[in-house]
Amino acid sequence: MISVIIVNWNTKDLLLACVRSLKEHTREQTLEIIVVDNASTDGSQEALKAQFPDIVLIQNRENLGFAKANNIGITRARGEYLCLVNSDVEIKDGCIDKMAAYLKEHPEIGLMGPKIYLPDGSVQRSCKQFPSIRAHFCSAVMLHRIFPGKRAFAGEEMTWFGYDTTQEVDVLTGAFWLTHRKAVNDVGLLDERFFFYSEDVDWCRRFKDRGWKTIFFPEARITHFTGGSSTDDPVKYYVRLCRAKLQYWEKHSSKINCFIVKLIMLIHQLVRIISESAVYILNPSGRKTASYKIKRGFSCAKWLITDSFIVL
């Protein structure tokens, strides 16, 4: 049996579509679907009970974050295999069946992820390299965009990666993971110090350190509608993203490297503010988007200066 764990926070329609796709497109495996709801106020819980009364629903009294809510689901799960799924995902035909069959044939695999499509049909860049100072710098000064496809200037997103063949990677984005209990028991649960974001990079790092393989498996496919729980306050989302990235560095690297990364992140925000300001001046039709990005850059820069650097 495969236990599917979905963390939900105010994504009712996406959640219902996600559960529906799991039921419709999984034929060979027995699923135990567990929804861990982080105190939604949009009617998610009531709608789920009405439409899918067989689903295990765990109702938290507050928003406990992504990592802790998933851990609650993992602890409750009865399956030998565990599938962690974002509520804003819809699986395509046979996705879990194909992944489960491959995982059973390759016991050295700790984590697996499918090929992820965005709603417009394009492929989401779901495979990443582990964070490094070089990758942070290349992204900060946009070298990965100036020299697309060049590994020497690639950021963490691996712009050169083809997404066509099954292969081992460093990091799989946490939108959809398949693992098995033996590996989780060895590696440990998600680190609950990460409220939201970077817990996926941290878990992949820990799987790697324990000798488990992380595999990208393009024969299985899903659609990811992205940002279902993050769209209400996108500026706050990016500040949280900055905070989570620094948390990863503080856990896995030295204080001097953390300081360097903070400087690079600040440079990145300043580059964004300058470039978007030029867009705002020169392209009147793009002013609304540029204005938002400038505001986002100022918010992240302010947090880096006033909150992040104080701890040093």
N, C-alpha and C positions, 0 to 999 in steps of 0.2 A: 504493500500500500504506500502511496505517496501522499504526504501531508502538505497541502498547499496553504501557505500563510500569507494573508493579505492585511497590511496595515492601512487603515482608512482614517482620514480626517477631512470631513466636509466635501467629499467627492461622490455624492450619492449616485448620480447618473453614470459616471465612469465606473464606479464600483459594481453596479448592477450589470453593466455591459461586460465587465471583466469576468464576473462569476458566470454569466451566461455563456461566454466564449469558452471558458474552462469546461463546462458541462457538455457543450455541443461538439467540441473538437478534441476530446480525449476519449478514445474508444477501447484501448487495450489495457489501460491502467485503472486501478481502483483509487479514487481520490477521496481524501478527507479534507474538506475545505474549511479553514479556520479564518475568520475575520476578526482582527483585533481593532476595535474602534477607539480612537483617542478623543472621546467626549465630543463627537460631532453634534452640531446643532442644526443641520440641514435636513433632518429626517432620514438620514442614512440607515439608522438602526431599525426604524419602523418599516421602511421599504424593504429592507433585506429580510426581516422576519416574515413579511407578507408574501414576498415572491419566492423566497428560498428557505422555507422553514426547516429544511434538513441541514442547513449550514450551522457550524459551531460559531456562535457570536460571543465574543468576550468584550464587555463594555467597561472601559476604563473611565474613571471619574474625572480625569484631567488628561491633557495632552502630554503623554509621557515621552514623546519623541519617537523617531523611527527605530533606533537600535533597541531600546528597552521594550517597545511594543512587539517587535519581532521576537525578542527573547521570550516574552510571555507566551507567544504562539508556539515557539519551538519547544518550550517546556511542556506545554499542553498536548503537543502532537503525539500521535501513536504510530506514525508511519516509519518504516525503515529509511525511506528517502524523504527529503525535505525540499520543498520548492518555495522560495520566497519571491512573491510577485507584487509589484506596485499596483495600486488600485486603478491607475490610468493606463493599463495595458490590456490589449485583447490578443489572445493567442490565435494562430492560424492552424490549419488542419494538421493534426498529428504532432504538434510541437512537443508536448510532454512525452508522448509515446516514443518518439524518435530519440529524444534526449535520454530517457530512462533506459532504453535498450543499449545505447552506446555507453552509458555510465556503468551498466552492469557488466559489459564486456571489458571495461578498462578500470579496474579497481584502484589504480594509482591516481585517478582523478579525484581532486577534492571539490572543485567548483566547476560548473559548466554554465555557459550563457549562449543564447541563440542569436541569430542575426536579427537586428532590430530595425524596423522601418518606421519612418515618421508618417503622419497622415497624408502628406503629399506624395508619398511613394519613394522618397529618397531614403538612403541608408543612414541611420544615426551612427555617429562615431562612438561606439560603446566600448572599445578596447583602448587601454591607455598604458603608458609606461609608468613605472613607479616614479614618484616625485624626485626631482633632482634640481640642483641649483642651475645647471645648464638649461634644463627644460623650462624652468621658471623664467629665466632671463630671456630665452628665445621668444616665449609667449609675451613677456612684458613689453618688449620693443618690436613685437610683431614680425620677427624674422621668419616665423613659421608661415606667415602669409606672404611675405615678400619672396620667399623661396619655397613655395609649396612642393611637397613631394621629396624634398631633400632631408635625409635623416639627420644630417649634421645640424640643421637648424630647426628640427621638429620640436614642438612642445610636447606636453604629456599626451596629447590627443592622437599622436601617431598619424599625421596627415598622409603618410606614404602607404599606410596599411590598406590592403586590397579588399578585405572582407569576403573573400571567395573560397577560402580553404580552411578546413579544420586544423587548428594549430594552437600551441601553447602561447599564452600571453601573460603579461604581468597583472593587469587589472581588468576586470569586467565591471562595468557600471551596474549598480545595484537594482536596476529595474526588474531583472528576472534572473534568478539563480537556481540551479538545481545542485544539491549536494546529498550526502548520505550521513546518517547519524554517527557512524564510526569516525568519519573525518571531523565532524563537529565536536564530538566528545574529545578528540585528540587536540584540536585547535582551541576550543573554547567558544563561548557565545560571543555575539557582537559586543563591542566595548560601549557600554552605556554612557560613557563620558562624552561621546559624540551624540548630540541631541538629534541632529539632522545634517547630513553631508559628511563626507570623508570616512564614514564608518565602512564604506565599501572598499576604499583603498586600504584601510587598516586591516580589514579581514583578509583581503587578498594577500597582503604582506605577511600576515601570520600563517596563512596556508602555505605560502612559499617557504617560510622559515622552518616549517615542520615537515617539509619534503613532499607536499601534495602539489599536483599539477592543477593549473587553472586553464581551462580549455574553451576557446571560442568555437562554436559548432553551428556553421551557417546552414546546415540542412534543416534546422528547426527555425521557425520564423514567428515573430510577433510584431504587432503595431504598438507604438508607444506614443501616447497623446501628450506627454511631457508636461511637468509642472502642475499637475492637478491640485496639489496642496500648497503651491507656492505662488499662485498668480494673484492672490488678493493684495499682496504687498511686495512687489518685485524689488523695490529698493532694499527693504529689510532682508529679502532673500539673499541679495549679493553681499550684504554685510555679514550675514550668517555664514555664507560660503567662505569668505575671507577668514573668519574666526575658526571654522572647521579645518581649513587648510593648515593654519598655524598650529592647531591642536595636534594634527598628525606629526608635524615637524618636531614639536615639543616632546612628543612621545618617542619618536624614532631617531632623533638626531641630537647633535650637541647644541649648546647655547649659542655658540658663535655662528653656526649654520642657521639657527633660527633667526638670529639678528640679520644675517645677510638676506635671508628669504623675505623678512619684513621690509627691508629696504627695497628689494626688487619689486615686491607687491606695491609699495608706495610709488615707485617709478612707473609701474604699469598704470596705476590710476591717473597719474599726472599726464602720461602720454595720451590716455583716453580723453581726458578733459581738454587737452590742447587740440587733438585731432577732431573731436566732436564740436569744439568751438569754431574751428575753421569751417566745418560742414554747416553749422548754424548760420555763419556769416555769408558763405558763398552759395548756399543752396536753400532758398526760402521754402521749397516744397518739402524739404527734409527736416524742418526746424522742430517739429513736434517730437520726432524720434531722437534727434540730437539733444534736445532740451532734457529729455528723460535720461539719456546716457550721461550727460554732464552732471545732473543731479545725483545719479548713481555713483559716479566717480568721486564727487565731493563727499558723499556719505561714507564711502569706503575709506577714502583718504583721511577723513576726520576721525573715523574709528581707529585706524592704524596709528595716527599720531597721538590722540588723546587717551585711548584706552590700552592699545596693544603695547606701545613702547614704554608706558609707565611701569609695567611689570619688570622691565629690565633695570 
